[in-house]
Amino acid sequence: MQINITFRHMEPVNPLKNYIEERLQKIKKYLHEPVEAHVVLSTEKFRHIIEVNIMAGNGTTIHGMKSMEDVHAAIDGVVDKIERQIKKQLDKSKHPKRKQLKSP
């Protein structure tokens, strides 16, 4: 998994980078290789905004965004949100809707 991390209006911190990479590895098991993730961390006054865009090898694109005062809670929230989206997509692909035949 290739992870690109961009910091806006804040200093890049290695422990925060490591935490993001560790949390995103949790998602890797659901996606087809190669997986590319782009994470944007920005700060506005007292809020930390985390945006994550994930592009999987099969053409799947997933986007998640979370805004909170605590940066670690925001990261956890956006990773959970993306994990739910991935599971929902996988469930849809396993169980497609069946067309019902109309009786005359």
DSSP file (Angstrom, degrees, kcal/mol; ACC not computed):
  #  RESIDUE AA STRUCTURE BP1 BP2  ACC     N-H-->O    O-->H-N    N-H-->O    O-->H-N    TCO  KAPPA ALPHA  PHI   PSI    X-CA   Y-CA   Z-CA
    1    1 A M              0   0    0      0, 0.0     2,-0.6     0, 0.0    35,-0.2   0.000 360.0 360.0 360.0 125.2    0.0    0.0    0.0
    2    2 A Q  E     -a   36   0A   0     33,-2.4    35,-3.1     2,-0.0     2,-0.5  -0.852 360.0-167.9 -96.3 125.3    1.4    3.3   -1.0
    3    3 A I  E     -a   37   0A   0     -2,-0.6     2,-0.5    33,-0.2    35,-0.2  -0.961   8.2-167.5-119.9 122.3    0.4    6.1    1.3
    4    4 A N  E     -a   38   0A   0     33,-3.0    35,-3.4    -2,-0.5     2,-0.5  -0.939   9.6-165.2-106.8 125.7    0.9    9.8    0.5
    5    5 A I  E     -a   39   0A   0     -2,-0.5     2,-0.4    33,-0.2    35,-0.2  -0.950   4.2-170.6-117.6 127.9    0.5   12.2    3.5
    6    6 A T  E     -a   40   0A   0     33,-2.9    35,-3.1    -2,-0.5     2,-0.5  -0.966   7.1-156.7-119.1 130.7    0.1   15.9    3.1
    7    7 A F  E     -a   41   0A   0     -2,-0.4     2,-0.5    33,-0.2    35,-0.2  -0.919   8.3-169.4-106.6 128.2    0.1   18.4    6.0
    8    8 A R  E    S-a   42   0A   0     33,-3.2    35,-1.0    -2,-0.5     3,-0.1  -0.977  71.7  -7.9-119.0 128.0   -1.6   21.8    5.6
    9    9 A H  S    S+     0   0    0     -2,-0.5     2,-0.3    33,-0.2    -1,-0.1   0.761 120.6  78.9  61.7  28.3   -1.1   24.5    8.1
   10   10 A M  S    S-     0   0    0     31,-0.1    -1,-0.2    -3,-0.1    -3,-0.1  -0.981  85.0 -98.6-156.8 159.2    0.8   22.2   10.5
   11   11 A E        -     0   0    0     -2,-0.3     2,-0.3    -3,-0.1    -3,-0.1  -0.593  41.4-110.0 -81.5 138.8    4.2   20.7   10.9
   12   12 A P        -     0   0    0      0, 0.0     2,-0.5     0, 0.0    -1,-0.1  -0.546  37.0-166.7 -68.8 127.8    4.8   17.2    9.7
   13   13 A V     >  -     0   0    0     -2,-0.3     4,-1.9     1,-0.1     3,-0.3  -0.970  19.6-145.1-121.9 127.9    5.3   14.9   12.7
   14   14 A N  H  > S+     0   0    0     -2,-0.5     4,-2.7     1,-0.2     5,-0.2   0.887  98.7  54.4 -62.1 -42.2    6.8   11.4   12.3
   15   15 A P  H  > S+     0   0    0      0, 0.0     4,-2.0     0, 0.0    -1,-0.2   0.880 109.8  49.1 -60.1 -34.2    4.7    9.8   15.1
   16   16 A L  H  > S+     0   0    0     -3,-0.3     4,-2.1     2,-0.2    -2,-0.2   0.889 110.4  50.2 -70.6 -39.0    1.5   11.1   13.4
   17   17 A K  H  X S+     0   0    0     -4,-1.9     4,-2.4     2,-0.2     5,-0.2   0.923 111.4  49.0 -61.3 -45.1    2.7    9.7   10.1
   18   18 A N  H  X S+     0   0    0     -4,-2.7     4,-2.3     1,-0.2    -2,-0.2   0.885 109.7  51.8 -63.2 -39.0    3.3    6.3   11.7
   19   19 A Y  H  X S+     0   0    0     -4,-2.0     4,-2.2    -5,-0.2    -1,-0.2   0.905 110.3  48.4 -64.8 -41.7   -0.1    6.3   13.4
   20   20 A I  H  X S+     0   0    0     -4,-2.1     4,-2.3     2,-0.2    -2,-0.2   0.933 112.4  48.2 -63.9 -46.2   -1.8    7.0   10.1
   21   21 A E  H  X S+     0   0    0     -4,-2.4     4,-1.3     1,-0.2    -2,-0.2   0.889 111.3  50.9 -62.0 -39.7    0.1    4.3    8.3
   22   22 A E  H  < S+     0   0    0     -4,-2.3     4,-0.5     1,-0.2    -1,-0.2   0.907 112.2  46.2 -64.4 -42.4   -0.7    1.8   11.1
   23   23 A R  H >< S+     0   0    0     -4,-2.2     3,-0.8     1,-0.2     4,-0.4   0.856 110.5  52.8 -70.4 -34.8   -4.4    2.6   10.9
   24   24 A L  H >X S+     0   0    0     -4,-2.3     3,-1.0     1,-0.2     4,-1.0   0.737  95.0  69.0 -74.9 -21.4   -4.6    2.4    7.1
   25   25 A Q  H 3X S+     0   0    0     -4,-1.3     4,-0.6     1,-0.2    -1,-0.2   0.785  89.7  65.8 -64.0 -25.2   -3.0   -1.1    7.1
   26   26 A K  H <4 S+     0   0    0     -3,-0.8     3,-0.3    -4,-0.5    -1,-0.2   0.818 102.5  46.7 -63.3 -31.8   -6.2   -2.3    8.7
   27   27 A I  H X> S+     0   0    0     -3,-1.0     3,-2.0    -4,-0.4     4,-0.6   0.740  92.1  80.9 -82.2 -25.7   -8.1   -1.4    5.5
   28   28 A K  H >< S+     0   0    0     -4,-1.0     3,-1.0     1,-0.3    -1,-0.2   0.794  80.9  64.6 -55.0 -34.4   -5.6   -3.0    3.2
   29   29 A K  T 3< S+     0   0    0     -4,-0.6    -1,-0.3    -3,-0.3    -2,-0.1   0.696 100.8  51.7 -67.3 -18.4   -6.9   -6.6    3.7
   30   30 A Y  T <4 S+     0   0    0     -3,-2.0    -1,-0.2    -4,-0.1     2,-0.2   0.651 101.1  72.7 -90.4 -16.4  -10.3   -5.6    2.1
   31   31 A L  S << S-     0   0    0     -3,-1.0     2,-0.3    -4,-0.6     4,-0.1  -0.645  79.1-113.3-108.3 156.7   -8.9   -4.1   -1.2
   32   32 A H        -     0   0    0     -2,-0.2    25,-1.6     2,-0.1    26,-0.2  -0.603  54.8 -75.1 -81.9 143.8   -7.3   -5.5   -4.3
   33   33 A E  S    S+     0   0    0     -2,-0.3     2,-0.1    23,-0.2    -1,-0.1  -0.465 105.0  51.2 -76.7 154.5   -3.7   -4.6   -5.0
   34   34 A P  S    S-     0   0    0      0, 0.0     2,-0.5     0, 0.0    -2,-0.1   0.641  71.8-179.3 -78.9 146.7   -2.2   -2.1   -5.9
   35   35 A V        -     0   0    0     21,-0.2   -33,-2.4    -4,-0.1     2,-0.4  -0.940   8.6-170.5-115.9 131.9   -3.7    0.3   -3.4
   36   36 A E  E     -aB   2  55A   0     19,-2.5    19,-3.0    -2,-0.5     2,-0.4  -0.988   4.2-170.5-123.4 128.5   -2.9    4.0   -3.3
   37   37 A A  E     -aB   3  54A   0    -35,-3.1   -33,-3.0    -2,-0.4     2,-0.5  -0.955   7.9-164.4-121.1 136.5   -4.0    6.2   -0.4
   38   38 A H  E     -aB   4  53A   0     15,-2.8    15,-2.4    -2,-0.4     2,-0.4  -0.978  10.4-170.6-121.1 119.7   -3.7   10.0   -0.2
   39   39 A V  E     -aB   5  52A   0    -35,-3.4   -33,-2.9    -2,-0.5     2,-0.5  -0.926   4.7-167.4-114.6 131.0   -4.2   11.5    3.2
   40   40 A V  E     -aB   6  51A   0     11,-2.7    11,-2.3    -2,-0.4     2,-0.5  -0.976   1.9-170.5-120.4 120.3   -4.6   15.3    3.8
   41   41 A L  E     +aB   7  50A   0    -35,-3.1   -33,-3.2    -2,-0.5     2,-0.3  -0.944  15.0 168.7-108.9 125.5   -4.3   16.7    7.3
   42   42 A S  E     -aB   8  49A   0      7,-2.4     7,-3.0    -2,-0.5     2,-0.4  -0.948  22.9-144.2-135.9 158.3   -5.2   20.3    7.8
   43   43 A T  E     + B   0  48A   0    -35,-1.0     2,-0.4    -2,-0.3     5,-0.2  -0.979  12.9 179.6-125.3 132.2   -5.8   22.6   10.8
   44   44 A E  E >   - B   0  47A   0      3,-2.3     3,-2.7    -2,-0.4     2,-0.5  -0.944  67.4 -57.8-131.7 111.2   -8.4   25.4   11.0
   45   45 A K  T 3  S-     0   0    0     -2,-0.4     0, 0.0     1,-0.3     0, 0.0  -0.398 123.5 -14.9  53.1-104.4   -8.4   27.2   14.3
   46   46 A F  T 3  S+     0   0    0     -2,-0.5     2,-0.3    -3,-0.1    -1,-0.3   0.381 118.3  92.8-108.1   3.5   -9.1   24.4   16.8
   47   47 A R  E <   -B   44   0A   0     -3,-2.7    -3,-2.3    20,-0.0     2,-0.5  -0.772  58.4-152.0-102.7 143.2  -10.3   21.7   14.4
   48   48 A H  E     -BC  43  68A   0     20,-3.7    20,-2.1    -2,-0.3     2,-0.5  -0.963  13.8-159.4-108.9 125.2   -8.3   19.0   12.7
   49   49 A I  E     -BC  42  67A   0     -7,-3.0    -7,-2.4    -2,-0.5     2,-0.5  -0.920   5.6-168.7-110.6 125.1   -9.6   18.0    9.3
   50   50 A I  E     -BC  41  66A   0     16,-3.0    16,-2.3    -2,-0.5     2,-0.4  -0.957   4.1-176.5-115.7 125.0   -8.6   14.6    7.9
   51   51 A E  E     -BC  40  65A   0    -11,-2.3   -11,-2.7    -2,-0.5     2,-0.4  -0.982   2.7-171.9-120.4 133.7   -9.4   13.7    4.3
   52   52 A V  E     -BC  39  64A   0     12,-2.9    12,-2.4    -2,-0.4     2,-0.5  -0.992   6.6-174.7-129.3 127.3   -8.6   10.2    2.9
   53   53 A N  E     -BC  38  63A   0    -15,-2.4   -15,-2.8    -2,-0.4     2,-0.5  -0.988   9.1-170.1-118.4 124.5   -8.8    9.2   -0.8
   54   54 A I  E     -BC  37  62A   0      8,-3.0     8,-2.6    -2,-0.5     2,-0.5  -0.961   6.4-170.2-119.4 129.8   -8.2    5.5   -1.5
   55   55 A M  E     -BC  36  61A   0    -19,-3.0   -19,-2.5    -2,-0.5     6,-0.2  -0.972  11.4-160.1-120.1 117.8   -7.8    4.1   -5.1
   56   56 A A    >   -     0   0    0      4,-2.8     3,-1.5    -2,-0.5   -21,-0.2  -0.471  31.4-106.7 -93.3 166.5   -7.7    0.3   -5.4
   57   57 A G  T 3  S+     0   0    0    -25,-1.6   -24,-0.1     1,-0.3   -22,-0.1   0.733 115.2  60.1 -64.6 -24.9   -6.4   -1.7   -8.3
   58   58 A N  T 3  S-     0   0    0    -26,-0.2    -1,-0.3     2,-0.1   -25,-0.1   0.289 124.7 -95.5 -89.5  11.8   -9.8   -2.7   -9.5
   59   59 A G  S <  S+     0   0    0     -3,-1.5     2,-0.3     1,-0.3    -2,-0.1   0.456  76.4 145.6  92.6   1.3  -10.9    1.0  -10.1
   60   60 A T        -     0   0    0      2,-0.0    -4,-2.8    -5,-0.0     2,-0.4  -0.571  28.1-167.9 -75.0 131.3  -12.6    1.4   -6.8
   61   61 A T  E     -C   55   0A   0     -2,-0.3     2,-0.4    -6,-0.2    -6,-0.2  -0.987   4.3-174.9-122.5 130.3  -12.3    5.0   -5.3
   62   62 A I  E     -C   54   0A   0     -8,-2.6    -8,-3.0    -2,-0.4     2,-0.4  -0.981   3.0-168.0-128.7 136.4  -13.3    5.7   -1.7
   63   63 A H  E     +C   53   0A   0     -2,-0.4     2,-0.3   -10,-0.2   -10,-0.2  -0.977   8.1 173.5-127.2 136.5  -13.4    9.1    0.0
   64   64 A G  E     -C   52   0A   0    -12,-2.4   -12,-2.9    -2,-0.4     2,-0.3  -0.996   5.5-175.2-141.2 147.1  -13.7    9.9    3.7
   65   65 A M  E     +C   51   0A   0     -2,-0.3     2,-0.3   -14,-0.2   -14,-0.2  -1.000   3.4 176.4-143.9 139.4  -13.5   13.1    5.7
   66   66 A K  E     -C   50   0A   0    -16,-2.3   -16,-3.0    -2,-0.3     2,-0.4  -0.998  10.2-163.2-144.5 141.9  -13.7   13.8    9.4
   67   67 A S  E     +C   49   0A   0     -2,-0.3     2,-0.3   -18,-0.2   -18,-0.2  -0.987  26.9 140.1-130.5 121.8  -13.3   17.0   11.4
   68   68 A M  E     -C   48   0A   0    -20,-2.1   -20,-3.7    -2,-0.4    -2,-0.0  -0.929  57.4-112.9-149.6 170.5  -12.6   17.0   15.2
   69   69 A E  S    S+     0   0    0     -2,-0.3     2,-0.5   -22,-0.2    -1,-0.1   0.835 103.0  63.6 -77.6 -33.4  -10.6   18.8   17.8
   70   70 A D  S  > S-     0   0    0      1,-0.1     4,-1.9   -22,-0.1     5,-0.1  -0.829  72.1-153.9 -95.9 124.4   -8.4   15.7   18.6
   71   71 A V  H  > S+     0   0    0     -2,-0.5     4,-2.1     1,-0.2    -1,-0.1   0.868  94.1  51.1 -67.0 -37.5   -6.3   14.6   15.6
   72   72 A H  H  > S+     0   0    0      2,-0.2     4,-2.4     1,-0.2    -1,-0.2   0.892 110.3  49.0 -68.4 -38.7   -6.1   11.0   16.7
   73   73 A A  H  > S+     0   0    0      2,-0.2     4,-2.4     1,-0.2    -1,-0.2   0.876 110.3  52.0 -66.6 -36.4   -9.8   10.7   17.2
   74   74 A A  H  X S+     0   0    0     -4,-1.9     4,-2.4     2,-0.2    -2,-0.2   0.905 109.8  48.8 -65.9 -41.3  -10.3   12.3   13.7
   75   75 A I  H  X S+     0   0    0     -4,-2.1     4,-2.2     2,-0.2     5,-0.2   0.934 112.6  47.8 -62.9 -46.4   -8.0    9.7   12.1
   76   76 A D  H  X S+     0   0    0     -4,-2.4     4,-2.2     1,-0.2    -2,-0.2   0.904 112.2  50.7 -60.6 -41.5   -9.8    6.8   13.9
   77   77 A G  H  X S+     0   0    0     -4,-2.4     4,-2.1     1,-0.2    -2,-0.2   0.909 111.1  46.0 -64.8 -43.5  -13.1    8.2   12.8
   78   78 A V  H  X S+     0   0    0     -4,-2.4     4,-2.3     2,-0.2    -1,-0.2   0.864 112.0  51.4 -70.9 -34.4  -12.2    8.5    9.1
   79   79 A V  H  X S+     0   0    0     -4,-2.2     4,-2.3     2,-0.2    -2,-0.2   0.908 111.3  48.0 -67.4 -40.9  -10.6    5.1    9.0
   80   80 A D  H  X S+     0   0    0     -4,-2.2     4,-2.1    -5,-0.2    -2,-0.2   0.895 111.3  51.4 -63.7 -39.6  -13.8    3.5   10.6
   81   81 A K  H  X S+     0   0    0     -4,-2.1     4,-1.8     2,-0.2    -2,-0.2   0.913 111.9  45.8 -63.7 -43.5  -15.9    5.4    8.0
   82   82 A I  H  X S+     0   0    0     -4,-2.3     4,-2.5     2,-0.2    -1,-0.2   0.884 109.7  54.6 -68.0 -38.8  -13.9    4.2    5.1
   83   83 A E  H  X S+     0   0    0     -4,-2.3     4,-2.4     1,-0.2    -1,-0.2   0.898 108.0  49.9 -62.2 -40.0  -13.9    0.6    6.5
   84   84 A R  H  X S+     0   0    0     -4,-2.1     4,-2.2     2,-0.2    -1,-0.2   0.903 110.2  50.8 -64.3 -40.7  -17.7    0.7    6.6
   85   85 A Q  H  X S+     0   0    0     -4,-1.8     4,-2.2     2,-0.2    -2,-0.2   0.913 111.1  48.0 -62.3 -42.8  -17.8    2.0    3.0
   86   86 A I  H  X S+     0   0    0     -4,-2.5     4,-2.6     1,-0.2    -2,-0.2   0.931 111.7  48.9 -65.1 -45.7  -15.6   -0.8    1.8
   87   87 A K  H  X S+     0   0    0     -4,-2.4     4,-2.3     1,-0.2    -1,-0.2   0.885 110.7  51.6 -61.6 -38.2  -17.6   -3.5    3.6
   88   88 A K  H  X S+     0   0    0     -4,-2.2     4,-2.0     2,-0.2    -1,-0.2   0.909 110.8  47.5 -65.3 -42.4  -20.8   -2.1    2.2
   89   89 A Q  H  X S+     0   0    0     -4,-2.2     4,-2.1     2,-0.2    -2,-0.2   0.904 112.1  49.8 -64.8 -41.1  -19.4   -2.2   -1.4
   90   90 A L  H  X S+     0   0    0     -4,-2.6     4,-1.6     1,-0.2    -2,-0.2   0.894 110.5  50.3 -64.6 -39.1  -18.1   -5.7   -0.9
   91   91 A D  H  X S+     0   0    0     -4,-2.3     4,-1.9     1,-0.2    -1,-0.2   0.882 109.5  51.3 -66.5 -38.2  -21.5   -6.8    0.4
   92   92 A K  H  < S+     0   0    0     -4,-2.0    -1,-0.2     1,-0.2    -2,-0.2   0.889 109.7  49.4 -65.5 -38.8  -23.2   -5.2   -2.6
   93   93 A S  H  < S+     0   0    0     -4,-2.1    -1,-0.2     1,-0.2    -2,-0.2   0.814 112.5  47.7 -72.8 -27.7  -21.0   -7.0   -5.0
   94   94 A K  H  < S+     0   0    0     -4,-1.6    -1,-0.2     1,-0.2    -2,-0.2   0.831 122.3  33.0 -78.6 -32.8  -21.5  -10.4   -3.3
   95   95 A H  S  < S-     0   0    0     -4,-1.9    -1,-0.2    -5,-0.1    -2,-0.1  -0.682  78.6-174.1-126.6  77.0  -25.3  -10.1   -3.2
   96   96 A P        -     0   0    0      0, 0.0     2,-0.2     0, 0.0    -3,-0.1  -0.338  37.1 -95.0 -69.8 154.3  -26.6   -8.1   -6.2
   97   97 A K        -     0   0    0     -5,-0.1     2,-0.4     1,-0.1    -5,-0.0  -0.458  38.0-136.0 -68.3 137.8  -30.3   -7.2   -6.3
   98   98 A R        -     0   0    0     -2,-0.2     2,-0.4    -3,-0.1    -1,-0.1  -0.784  16.3-120.4 -96.4 138.8  -32.3   -9.7   -8.3
   99   99 A K        -     0   0    0     -2,-0.4     2,-0.4     1,-0.0    -1,-0.0  -0.619  25.6-136.2 -77.6 131.8  -34.9   -8.4  -10.7
  100  100 A Q        -     0   0    0     -2,-0.4     2,-0.4     1,-0.0    -1,-0.0  -0.740  14.8-126.8 -90.8 135.7  -38.3   -9.6   -9.9
  101  101 A L        -     0   0    0     -2,-0.4     2,-0.4     1,-0.0    -1,-0.0  -0.649  21.0-129.8 -81.6 133.5  -40.5  -10.9  -12.7
  102  102 A K        -     0   0    0     -2,-0.4    -1,-0.0     2,-0.0     0, 0.0  -0.686  17.6-137.0 -84.6 133.3  -43.9   -9.2  -12.9
  103  103 A S              0   0    0     -2,-0.4    -1,-0.0     1,-0.1     0, 0.0  -0.662 360.0 360.0 -88.0 145.8  -46.8  -11.6  -13.2
  104  104 A P              0   0    0      0, 0.0    -1,-0.1     0, 0.0    -2,-0.0   0.500 360.0 360.0 -71.2 360.0  -49.5  -10.7  -15.8
